[in-house]
Amino acid sequence: MNIRIKWVENMMFMGQSGSGHAVVMDGPPDLGGKNLGIRPMEMMLMGLGGCTSFDVMLILQRSRQKVTDCVAELSAERAETDPRVFTKIHIHFIVTGKELKEKMVQRAVELSATKYCSASIMLAQTVDISHDYEIIEG
């Protein structure tokens, strides 16, 4: 896996993935940015959310669950002093579908957290990560 980060101006950077996708990262005005892109730590949290959501959906689809929507809401706390690392992350899944089996949703969330999500397992070495879920019929 390869990533390229190129400085654009001030505190703005363009990140390009090896698969050819790009994203703009920028800082807040008080740190010299123009607030025109996502913050790098937000990107890290978003990566975690994407990784675990990918796993949960793959597991539910392979379990033949009729999912119509899946949202992961992540909230994080950071240390007060530098380096301002994440200290706590909570991931709340909202899974919507028809006749979803709660055991399958619970299993998908647990398997992602403990076995499959590389980002979650890596971050859990230093961050307290918790998960929960709700199921909505629809």
CNS distance restraints for C-alpha pairs under 8 A (distance, minus, plus):
assign (resid   1 and name CA) (resid  18 and name CA) 6.49 0.50 0.50
assign (resid   2 and name CA) (resid  17 and name CA) 6.38 0.50 0.50
assign (resid   2 and name CA) (resid  18 and name CA) 5.06 0.50 0.50
assign (resid   3 and name CA) (resid  15 and name CA) 6.97 0.50 0.50
assign (resid   3 and name CA) (resid  16 and name CA) 5.78 0.50 0.50
assign (resid   3 and name CA) (resid  17 and name CA) 4.64 0.50 0.50
assign (resid   3 and name CA) (resid  18 and name CA) 5.71 0.50 0.50
assign (resid   4 and name CA) (resid  15 and name CA) 5.69 0.50 0.50
assign (resid   4 and name CA) (resid  16 and name CA) 5.16 0.50 0.50
assign (resid   4 and name CA) (resid  17 and name CA) 6.46 0.50 0.50
assign (resid   4 and name CA) (resid  18 and name CA) 7.82 0.50 0.50
assign (resid   5 and name CA) (resid  13 and name CA) 6.41 0.50 0.50
assign (resid   5 and name CA) (resid  14 and name CA) 5.62 0.50 0.50
assign (resid   5 and name CA) (resid  15 and name CA) 4.41 0.50 0.50
assign (resid   5 and name CA) (resid  16 and name CA) 6.37 0.50 0.50
assign (resid   6 and name CA) (resid  13 and name CA) 5.42 0.50 0.50
assign (resid   6 and name CA) (resid  14 and name CA) 5.16 0.50 0.50
assign (resid   6 and name CA) (resid  15 and name CA) 6.43 0.50 0.50
assign (resid   7 and name CA) (resid  11 and name CA) 7.63 0.50 0.50
assign (resid   7 and name CA) (resid  12 and name CA) 6.22 0.50 0.50
assign (resid   7 and name CA) (resid  13 and name CA) 4.41 0.50 0.50
assign (resid   7 and name CA) (resid  14 and name CA) 6.43 0.50 0.50
assign (resid   8 and name CA) (resid  12 and name CA) 5.43 0.50 0.50
assign (resid   8 and name CA) (resid  13 and name CA) 5.17 0.50 0.50
assign (resid   8 and name CA) (resid  14 and name CA) 6.61 0.50 0.50
assign (resid   9 and name CA) (resid  13 and name CA) 7.27 0.50 0.50
assign (resid  10 and name CA) (resid  32 and name CA) 6.00 0.50 0.50
assign (resid  10 and name CA) (resid  33 and name CA) 5.93 0.50 0.50
assign (resid  11 and name CA) (resid  26 and name CA) 5.61 0.50 0.50
assign (resid  11 and name CA) (resid  27 and name CA) 5.66 0.50 0.50
assign (resid  11 and name CA) (resid  31 and name CA) 7.65 0.50 0.50
assign (resid  11 and name CA) (resid  32 and name CA) 5.78 0.50 0.50
assign (resid  11 and name CA) (resid  33 and name CA) 4.65 0.50 0.50
assign (resid  11 and name CA) (resid  34 and name CA) 7.64 0.50 0.50
assign (resid  12 and name CA) (resid  24 and name CA) 7.12 0.50 0.50
assign (resid  12 and name CA) (resid  25 and name CA) 5.67 0.50 0.50
assign (resid  12 and name CA) (resid  26 and name CA) 4.25 0.50 0.50
assign (resid  12 and name CA) (resid  27 and name CA) 6.71 0.50 0.50
assign (resid  12 and name CA) (resid  33 and name CA) 6.36 0.50 0.50
assign (resid  12 and name CA) (resid  34 and name CA) 7.69 0.50 0.50
assign (resid  12 and name CA) (resid  36 and name CA) 7.79 0.50 0.50
assign (resid  12 and name CA) (resid  37 and name CA) 7.59 0.50 0.50
assign (resid  13 and name CA) (resid  24 and name CA) 5.93 0.50 0.50
assign (resid  13 and name CA) (resid  25 and name CA) 5.16 0.50 0.50
assign (resid  13 and name CA) (resid  26 and name CA) 6.29 0.50 0.50
assign (resid  14 and name CA) (resid  22 and name CA) 6.77 0.50 0.50
assign (resid  14 and name CA) (resid  23 and name CA) 5.83 0.50 0.50
assign (resid  14 and name CA) (resid  24 and name CA) 4.72 0.50 0.50
assign (resid  14 and name CA) (resid  25 and name CA) 6.21 0.50 0.50
assign (resid  15 and name CA) (resid  22 and name CA) 5.46 0.50 0.50
assign (resid  15 and name CA) (resid  23 and name CA) 5.24 0.50 0.50
assign (resid  15 and name CA) (resid  24 and name CA) 6.28 0.50 0.50
assign (resid  15 and name CA) (resid  25 and name CA) 7.28 0.50 0.50
assign (resid  16 and name CA) (resid  20 and name CA) 6.31 0.50 0.50
assign (resid  16 and name CA) (resid  21 and name CA) 5.58 0.50 0.50
assign (resid  16 and name CA) (resid  22 and name CA) 4.32 0.50 0.50
assign (resid  16 and name CA) (resid  23 and name CA) 6.59 0.50 0.50
assign (resid  17 and name CA) (resid  21 and name CA) 5.28 0.50 0.50
assign (resid  17 and name CA) (resid  22 and name CA) 6.33 0.50 0.50
assign (resid  23 and name CA) (resid  37 and name CA) 7.94 0.50 0.50
assign (resid  24 and name CA) (resid  36 and name CA) 7.54 0.50 0.50
assign (resid  24 and name CA) (resid  37 and name CA) 5.05 0.50 0.50
assign (resid  24 and name CA) (resid  38 and name CA) 6.59 0.50 0.50
assign (resid  25 and name CA) (resid  36 and name CA) 7.38 0.50 0.50
assign (resid  25 and name CA) (resid  37 and name CA) 4.46 0.50 0.50
assign (resid  25 and name CA) (resid  38 and name CA) 4.78 0.50 0.50
assign (resid  25 and name CA) (resid  39 and name CA) 5.57 0.50 0.50
assign (resid  25 and name CA) (resid  40 and name CA) 6.37 0.50 0.50
assign (resid  26 and name CA) (resid  33 and name CA) 5.72 0.50 0.50
assign (resid  26 and name CA) (resid  34 and name CA) 6.70 0.50 0.50
assign (resid  26 and name CA) (resid  35 and name CA) 5.65 0.50 0.50
assign (resid  26 and name CA) (resid  36 and name CA) 5.76 0.50 0.50
assign (resid  26 and name CA) (resid  37 and name CA) 4.63 0.50 0.50
assign (resid  26 and name CA) (resid  38 and name CA) 5.93 0.50 0.50
assign (resid  26 and name CA) (resid  39 and name CA) 5.76 0.50 0.50
assign (resid  26 and name CA) (resid  40 and name CA) 7.85 0.50 0.50
assign (resid  27 and name CA) (resid  31 and name CA) 6.33 0.50 0.50
assign (resid  27 and name CA) (resid  32 and name CA) 6.74 0.50 0.50
assign (resid  27 and name CA) (resid  33 and name CA) 4.27 0.50 0.50
assign (resid  27 and name CA) (resid  34 and name CA) 6.48 0.50 0.50
assign (resid  27 and name CA) (resid  35 and name CA) 5.54 0.50 0.50
assign (resid  27 and name CA) (resid  36 and name CA) 7.79 0.50 0.50
assign (resid  27 and name CA) (resid  37 and name CA) 7.41 0.50 0.50
assign (resid  27 and name CA) (resid  38 and name CA) 7.75 0.50 0.50
assign (resid  27 and name CA) (resid  39 and name CA) 6.02 0.50 0.50
assign (resid  28 and name CA) (resid  32 and name CA) 6.59 0.50 0.50
assign (resid  28 and name CA) (resid  33 and name CA) 4.82 0.50 0.50
assign (resid  28 and name CA) (resid  34 and name CA) 5.96 0.50 0.50
assign (resid  28 and name CA) (resid  35 and name CA) 4.93 0.50 0.50
assign (resid  29 and name CA) (resid  33 and name CA) 4.55 0.50 0.50
assign (resid  29 and name CA) (resid  34 and name CA) 5.19 0.50 0.50
assign (resid  29 and name CA) (resid  35 and name CA) 6.38 0.50 0.50
assign (resid  38 and name CA) (resid  42 and name CA) 6.47 0.50 0.50
assign (resid  38 and name CA) (resid  43 and name CA) 6.57 0.50 0.50
assign (resid  39 and name CA) (resid  43 and name CA) 6.26 0.50 0.50
assign (resid  40 and name CA) (resid  44 and name CA) 6.37 0.50 0.50
assign (resid  41 and name CA) (resid  45 and name CA) 6.34 0.50 0.50
assign (resid  42 and name CA) (resid  46 and name CA) 6.00 0.50 0.50
assign (resid  43 and name CA) (resid  47 and name CA) 6.01 0.50 0.50
assign (resid  44 and name CA) (resid  48 and name CA) 6.40 0.50 0.50
assign (resid  45 and name CA) (resid  49 and name CA) 6.30 0.50 0.50
assign (resid  45 and name CA) (resid  74 and name CA) 7.51 0.50 0.50
assign (resid  46 and name CA) (resid  50 and name CA) 6.08 0.50 0.50
assign (resid  47 and name CA) (resid  51 and name CA) 6.03 0.50 0.50
assign (resid  47 and name CA) (resid 119 and name CA) 7.45 0.50 0.50
assign (resid  48 and name CA) (resid  52 and name CA) 6.23 0.50 0.50
assign (resid  48 and name CA) (resid 119 and name CA) 5.37 0.50 0.50
assign (resid  48 and name CA) (resid 120 and name CA) 6.12 0.50 0.50
assign (resid  49 and name CA) (resid  53 and name CA) 5.94 0.50 0.50
assign (resid  49 and name CA) (resid  72 and name CA) 6.44 0.50 0.50
assign (resid  49 and name CA) (resid  73 and name CA) 7.76 0.50 0.50
assign (resid  49 and name CA) (resid  74 and name CA) 6.83 0.50 0.50
assign (resid  49 and name CA) (resid  91 and name CA) 7.64 0.50 0.50
assign (resid  50 and name CA) (resid  54 and name CA) 5.99 0.50 0.50
assign (resid  51 and name CA) (resid  55 and name CA) 6.54 0.50 0.50
assign (resid  51 and name CA) (resid 117 and name CA) 5.88 0.50 0.50
assign (resid  51 and name CA) (resid 118 and name CA) 7.40 0.50 0.50
assign (resid  51 and name CA) (resid 119 and name CA) 6.59 0.50 0.50
assign (resid  51 and name CA) (resid 120 and name CA) 7.83 0.50 0.50
assign (resid  52 and name CA) (resid  56 and name CA) 6.17 0.50 0.50
assign (resid  52 and name CA) (resid 109 and name CA) 7.94 0.50 0.50
assign (resid  52 and name CA) (resid 112 and name CA) 5.79 0.50 0.50
assign (resid  52 and name CA) (resid 113 and name CA) 7.17 0.50 0.50
assign (resid  52 and name CA) (resid 117 and name CA) 5.38 0.50 0.50
assign (resid  52 and name CA) (resid 119 and name CA) 7.82 0.50 0.50
assign (resid  52 and name CA) (resid 120 and name CA) 7.12 0.50 0.50
assign (resid  53 and name CA) (resid  57 and name CA) 6.07 0.50 0.50
assign (resid  53 and name CA) (resid  70 and name CA) 7.74 0.50 0.50
assign (resid  53 and name CA) (resid  71 and name CA) 7.77 0.50 0.50
assign (resid  53 and name CA) (resid  72 and name CA) 6.64 0.50 0.50
assign (resid  54 and name CA) (resid  58 and name CA) 6.11 0.50 0.50
assign (resid  55 and name CA) (resid  59 and name CA) 6.09 0.50 0.50
assign (resid  55 and name CA) (resid 108 and name CA) 7.48 0.50 0.50
assign (resid  55 and name CA) (resid 112 and name CA) 5.62 0.50 0.50
assign (resid  55 and name CA) (resid 116 and name CA) 6.80 0.50 0.50
assign (resid  55 and name CA) (resid 117 and name CA) 6.64 0.50 0.50
assign (resid  56 and name CA) (resid  60 and name CA) 6.13 0.50 0.50
assign (resid  56 and name CA) (resid 105 and name CA) 7.86 0.50 0.50
assign (resid  56 and name CA) (resid 108 and name CA) 5.03 0.50 0.50
assign (resid  56 and name CA) (resid 109 and name CA) 5.84 0.50 0.50
assign (resid  56 and name CA) (resid 112 and name CA) 6.20 0.50 0.50
assign (resid  57 and name CA) (resid  61 and name CA) 5.93 0.50 0.50
assign (resid  57 and name CA) (resid  70 and name CA) 7.57 0.50 0.50
assign (resid  57 and name CA) (resid 108 and name CA) 7.88 0.50 0.50
assign (resid  58 and name CA) (resid  62 and name CA) 6.10 0.50 0.50
assign (resid  59 and name CA) (resid  63 and name CA) 6.11 0.50 0.50
assign (resid  59 and name CA) (resid 108 and name CA) 5.69 0.50 0.50
assign (resid  60 and name CA) (resid  64 and name CA) 6.36 0.50 0.50
assign (resid  60 and name CA) (resid  65 and name CA) 5.37 0.50 0.50
assign (resid  60 and name CA) (resid  67 and name CA) 7.52 0.50 0.50
assign (resid  60 and name CA) (resid 104 and name CA) 6.92 0.50 0.50
assign (resid  60 and name CA) (resid 105 and name CA) 6.93 0.50 0.50
assign (resid  60 and name CA) (resid 108 and name CA) 6.48 0.50 0.50
assign (resid  61 and name CA) (resid  65 and name CA) 5.65 0.50 0.50
assign (resid  61 and name CA) (resid  66 and name CA) 7.44 0.50 0.50
assign (resid  61 and name CA) (resid  67 and name CA) 7.56 0.50 0.50
assign (resid  63 and name CA) (resid 104 and name CA) 7.41 0.50 0.50
assign (resid  65 and name CA) (resid  97 and name CA) 7.75 0.50 0.50
assign (resid  65 and name CA) (resid  98 and name CA) 7.88 0.50 0.50
assign (resid  65 and name CA) (resid  99 and name CA) 7.88 0.50 0.50
assign (resid  65 and name CA) (resid 100 and name CA) 5.97 0.50 0.50
assign (resid  65 and name CA) (resid 101 and name CA) 7.51 0.50 0.50
assign (resid  65 and name CA) (resid 104 and name CA) 7.97 0.50 0.50
assign (resid  66 and name CA) (resid  97 and name CA) 5.41 0.50 0.50
assign (resid  66 and name CA) (resid  98 and name CA) 5.43 0.50 0.50
assign (resid  66 and name CA) (resid  99 and name CA) 7.18 0.50 0.50
assign (resid  66 and name CA) (resid 100 and name CA) 6.60 0.50 0.50
assign (resid  67 and name CA) (resid  95 and name CA) 7.02 0.50 0.50
assign (resid  67 and name CA) (resid  96 and name CA) 5.82 0.50 0.50
assign (resid  67 and name CA) (resid  97 and name CA) 4.15 0.50 0.50
assign (resid  67 and name CA) (resid  98 and name CA) 6.65 0.50 0.50
assign (resid  67 and name CA) (resid 100 and name CA) 7.39 0.50 0.50
assign (resid  68 and name CA) (resid  95 and name CA) 7.89 0.50 0.50
assign (resid  68 and name CA) (resid  96 and name CA) 5.54 0.50 0.50
assign (resid  68 and name CA) (resid  97 and name CA) 4.74 0.50 0.50
assign (resid  68 and name CA) (resid  98 and name CA) 7.51 0.50 0.50
assign (resid  68 and name CA) (resid 138 and name CA) 7.19 0.50 0.50
assign (resid  69 and name CA) (resid  94 and name CA) 7.94 0.50 0.50
assign (resid  69 and name CA) (resid  95 and name CA) 5.92 0.50 0.50
assign (resid  69 and name CA) (resid  96 and name CA) 4.93 0.50 0.50
assign (resid  69 and name CA) (resid  97 and name CA) 6.65 0.50 0.50
assign (resid  70 and name CA) (resid  93 and name CA) 6.95 0.50 0.50
assign (resid  70 and name CA) (resid  94 and name CA) 5.71 0.50 0.50
assign (resid  70 and name CA) (resid  95 and name CA) 4.53 0.50 0.50
assign (resid  70 and name CA) (resid  96 and name CA) 6.17 0.50 0.50
assign (resid  71 and name CA) (resid  93 and name CA) 5.66 0.50 0.50
assign (resid  71 and name CA) (resid  94 and name CA) 5.11 0.50 0.50
assign (resid  71 and name CA) (resid  95 and name CA) 6.51 0.50 0.50
assign (resid  72 and name CA) (resid  91 and name CA) 6.39 0.50 0.50
assign (resid  72 and name CA) (resid  92 and name CA) 5.55 0.50 0.50
assign (resid  72 and name CA) (resid  93 and name CA) 4.45 0.50 0.50
assign (resid  72 and name CA) (resid  94 and name CA) 6.34 0.50 0.50
assign (resid  73 and name CA) (resid  91 and name CA) 5.76 0.50 0.50
assign (resid  73 and name CA) (resid  92 and name CA) 5.11 0.50 0.50
assign (resid  73 and name CA) (resid  93 and name CA) 6.38 0.50 0.50
assign (resid  73 and name CA) (resid  94 and name CA) 7.97 0.50 0.50
assign (resid  74 and name CA) (resid  89 and name CA) 6.88 0.50 0.50
assign (resid  74 and name CA) (resid  90 and name CA) 5.62 0.50 0.50
assign (resid  74 and name CA) (resid  91 and name CA) 4.57 0.50 0.50
assign (resid  74 and name CA) (resid  92 and name CA) 6.35 0.50 0.50
assign (resid  75 and name CA) (resid  89 and name CA) 5.70 0.50 0.50
assign (resid  75 and name CA) (resid  90 and name CA) 5.34 0.50 0.50
assign (resid  75 and name CA) (resid  91 and name CA) 6.74 0.50 0.50
assign (resid  76 and name CA) (resid  86 and name CA) 6.64 0.50 0.50
assign (resid  76 and name CA) (resid  87 and name CA) 7.51 0.50 0.50
assign (resid  76 and name CA) (resid  88 and name CA) 5.52 0.50 0.50
assign (resid  76 and name CA) (resid  89 and name CA) 4.30 0.50 0.50
assign (resid  76 and name CA) (resid  90 and name CA) 6.39 0.50 0.50
assign (resid  77 and name CA) (resid  86 and name CA) 5.74 0.50 0.50
assign (resid  77 and name CA) (resid  87 and name CA) 5.64 0.50 0.50
assign (resid  77 and name CA) (resid  88 and name CA) 5.11 0.50 0.50
assign (resid  77 and name CA) (resid  89 and name CA) 6.47 0.50 0.50
assign (resid  78 and name CA) (resid  84 and name CA) 5.60 0.50 0.50
assign (resid  78 and name CA) (resid  85 and name CA) 5.37 0.50 0.50
assign (resid  78 and name CA) (resid  86 and name CA) 4.25 0.50 0.50
assign (resid  78 and name CA) (resid  87 and name CA) 5.25 0.50 0.50
assign (resid  78 and name CA) (resid  88 and name CA) 7.07 0.50 0.50
assign (resid  79 and name CA) (resid  83 and name CA) 7.37 0.50 0.50
assign (resid  79 and name CA) (resid  84 and name CA) 4.68 0.50 0.50
assign (resid  79 and name CA) (resid  85 and name CA) 5.54 0.50 0.50
assign (resid  79 and name CA) (resid  86 and name CA) 6.34 0.50 0.50
assign (resid  79 and name CA) (resid  87 and name CA) 6.16 0.50 0.50
assign (resid  80 and name CA) (resid  84 and name CA) 6.17 0.50 0.50
assign (resid  86 and name CA) (resid 127 and name CA) 6.27 0.50 0.50
assign (resid  87 and name CA) (resid 126 and name CA) 7.60 0.50 0.50
assign (resid  87 and name CA) (resid 127 and name CA) 5.05 0.50 0.50
assign (resid  87 and name CA) (resid 128 and name CA) 6.25 0.50 0.50
assign (resid  88 and name CA) (resid 127 and name CA) 5.61 0.50 0.50
assign (resid  88 and name CA) (resid 128 and name CA) 4.76 0.50 0.50
assign (resid  88 and name CA) (resid 129 and name CA) 5.88 0.50 0.50
assign (resid  89 and name CA) (resid 127 and name CA) 7.10 0.50 0.50
assign (resid  89 and name CA) (resid 128 and name CA) 6.28 0.50 0.50
assign (resid  89 and name CA) (resid 129 and name CA) 4.77 0.50 0.50
assign (resid  89 and name CA) (resid 130 and name CA) 6.40 0.50 0.50
assign (resid  90 and name CA) (resid 129 and name CA) 5.70 0.50 0.50
assign (resid  90 and name CA) (resid 130 and name CA) 4.78 0.50 0.50
assign (resid  90 and name CA) (resid 131 and name CA) 5.74 0.50 0.50
assign (resid  91 and name CA) (resid 129 and name CA) 7.63 0.50 0.50
assign (resid  91 and name CA) (resid 130 and name CA) 6.24 0.50 0.50
assign (resid  91 and name CA) (resid 131 and name CA) 4.75 0.50 0.50
assign (resid  91 and name CA) (resid 132 and name CA) 6.50 0.50 0.50
assign (resid  92 and name CA) (resid 131 and name CA) 5.81 0.50 0.50
assign (resid  92 and name CA) (resid 132 and name CA) 5.00 0.50 0.50
assign (resid  92 and name CA) (resid 133 and name CA) 5.33 0.50 0.50
assign (resid  92 and name CA) (resid 134 and name CA) 7.80 0.50 0.50
assign (resid  93 and name CA) (resid 131 and name CA) 7.77 0.50 0.50
assign (resid  93 and name CA) (resid 132 and name CA) 6.32 0.50 0.50
assign (resid  93 and name CA) (resid 133 and name CA) 4.41 0.50 0.50
assign (resid  93 and name CA) (resid 134 and name CA) 6.30 0.50 0.50
assign (resid  94 and name CA) (resid 133 and name CA) 5.76 0.50 0.50
assign (resid  94 and name CA) (resid 134 and name CA) 5.04 0.50 0.50
assign (resid  94 and name CA) (resid 135 and name CA) 6.01 0.50 0.50
assign (resid  94 and name CA) (resid 136 and name CA) 7.27 0.50 0.50
assign (resid  95 and name CA) (resid 105 and name CA) 7.87 0.50 0.50
assign (resid  95 and name CA) (resid 133 and name CA) 7.34 0.50 0.50
assign (resid  95 and name CA) (resid 134 and name CA) 6.28 0.50 0.50
assign (resid  95 and name CA) (resid 135 and name CA) 4.97 0.50 0.50
assign (resid  95 and name CA) (resid 136 and name CA) 6.18 0.50 0.50
assign (resid  96 and name CA) (resid 100 and name CA) 7.94 0.50 0.50
assign (resid  96 and name CA) (resid 135 and name CA) 5.75 0.50 0.50
assign (resid  96 and name CA) (resid 136 and name CA) 4.54 0.50 0.50
assign (resid  96 and name CA) (resid 137 and name CA) 5.72 0.50 0.50
assign (resid  96 and name CA) (resid 138 and name CA) 5.86 0.50 0.50
assign (resid  97 and name CA) (resid 135 and name CA) 7.76 0.50 0.50
assign (resid  97 and name CA) (resid 136 and name CA) 6.53 0.50 0.50
assign (resid  97 and name CA) (resid 137 and name CA) 5.34 0.50 0.50
assign (resid  97 and name CA) (resid 138 and name CA) 4.97 0.50 0.50
assign (resid  98 and name CA) (resid 137 and name CA) 5.63 0.50 0.50
assign (resid  98 and name CA) (resid 138 and name CA) 5.53 0.50 0.50
assign (resid  99 and name CA) (resid 137 and name CA) 6.81 0.50 0.50
assign (resid 100 and name CA) (resid 104 and name CA) 7.66 0.50 0.50
assign (resid 100 and name CA) (resid 105 and name CA) 7.59 0.50 0.50
assign (resid 100 and name CA) (resid 135 and name CA) 7.57 0.50 0.50
assign (resid 100 and name CA) (resid 137 and name CA) 7.50 0.50 0.50
assign (resid 101 and name CA) (resid 105 and name CA) 6.59 0.50 0.50
assign (resid 102 and name CA) (resid 106 and name CA) 6.06 0.50 0.50
assign (resid 102 and name CA) (resid 135 and name CA) 7.44 0.50 0.50
assign (resid 103 and name CA) (resid 107 and name CA) 5.95 0.50 0.50
assign (resid 104 and name CA) (resid 108 and name CA) 6.07 0.50 0.50
assign (resid 105 and name CA) (resid 109 and name CA) 6.30 0.50 0.50
assign (resid 105 and name CA) (resid 133 and name CA) 7.93 0.50 0.50
assign (resid 106 and name CA) (resid 110 and name CA) 6.18 0.50 0.50
assign (resid 106 and name CA) (resid 133 and name CA) 7.52 0.50 0.50
assign (resid 107 and name CA) (resid 111 and name CA) 5.93 0.50 0.50
assign (resid 108 and name CA) (resid 112 and name CA) 6.12 0.50 0.50
assign (resid 109 and name CA) (resid 113 and name CA) 6.24 0.50 0.50
assign (resid 109 and name CA) (resid 131 and name CA) 7.48 0.50 0.50
assign (resid 109 and name CA) (resid 132 and name CA) 7.81 0.50 0.50
assign (resid 109 and name CA) (resid 133 and name CA) 7.91 0.50 0.50
assign (resid 110 and name CA) (resid 114 and name CA) 6.01 0.50 0.50
assign (resid 110 and name CA) (resid 115 and name CA) 8.00 0.50 0.50
assign (resid 111 and name CA) (resid 115 and name CA) 5.22 0.50 0.50
assign (resid 111 and name CA) (resid 116 and name CA) 6.30 0.50 0.50
assign (resid 112 and name CA) (resid 116 and name CA) 4.77 0.50 0.50
assign (resid 112 and name CA) (resid 117 and name CA) 5.05 0.50 0.50
assign (resid 113 and name CA) (resid 117 and name CA) 5.99 0.50 0.50
assign (resid 113 and name CA) (resid 120 and name CA) 6.07 0.50 0.50
assign (resid 113 and name CA) (resid 121 and name CA) 6.60 0.50 0.50
assign (resid 114 and name CA) (resid 121 and name CA) 6.58 0.50 0.50
assign (resid 115 and name CA) (resid 121 and name CA) 7.56 0.50 0.50
assign (resid 116 and name CA) (resid 121 and name CA) 7.90 0.50 0.50
assign (resid 117 and name CA) (resid 121 and name CA) 6.13 0.50 0.50
assign (resid 118 and name CA) (resid 122 and name CA) 5.96 0.50 0.50
assign (resid 119 and name CA) (resid 123 and name CA) 6.04 0.50 0.50
assign (resid 120 and name CA) (resid 124 and name CA) 5.89 0.50 0.50
assign (resid 120 and name CA) (resid 129 and name CA) 7.79 0.50 0.50
assign (resid 121 and name CA) (resid 125 and name CA) 6.91 0.50 0.50
assign (resid 123 and name CA) (resid 127 and name CA) 5.75 0.50 0.50
assign (resid 124 and name CA) (resid 128 and name CA) 6.13 0.50 0.50
assign (resid 124 and name CA) (resid 129 and name CA) 6.05 0.50 0.50
